Amino acid sequence: KSAAARQSASSTYLPIVAALNLLYVILIATNKRASLTTFQCIMVVTLVGLSYLSYRGVVDNHANQDFKNNKKSDDALAGGAFLDMLGLVSVVQFGSVLLSDKFYWLLLLIPTVGGWKLYSTVKGGLPGMPNATSAAASSDNEQVSEKDIEKRQKRAERRRRKW
């Protein structure tokens, strides 16, 4: 299952990421060839590397999570934060080529979001907002339907048979 999900995601996202990076390099070569600085060359390599990292993350996310059976995934798009990072990198790539080099400042969002995720994992979010521990406590108090209990029992039975 994991290999099939990885292959499916790879066949979907590889042509997209490759085309975006190829178009970006072509635009850099045509629009900024005369005024290309060392900083811009470093940023081209960095942005192409970040798009590859995002691509690998999206593919791994598809392989590691079963989005069809996860109830929370009805609204979630497979790929998670890596798909967001791919979108941000694409905006920075084309914004920096077509509009202004000031689009490079948007890359500061990556460590900012990472820091926020780390903080919310450790502290549980903003003050006054429900955190992970209170959400877990409230979910324990909810009534679980008989159908869900039956599914859990079947799943537990299958796990026991494996061992």
Summary of the structure (lengths in Angstrom):
residues: 163
radius of gyration: 21.5
end to end distance: 20.4
largest distance: 69.3
contacts: 393
relative contact order: 0.08
helix: 80%
strand: 0%
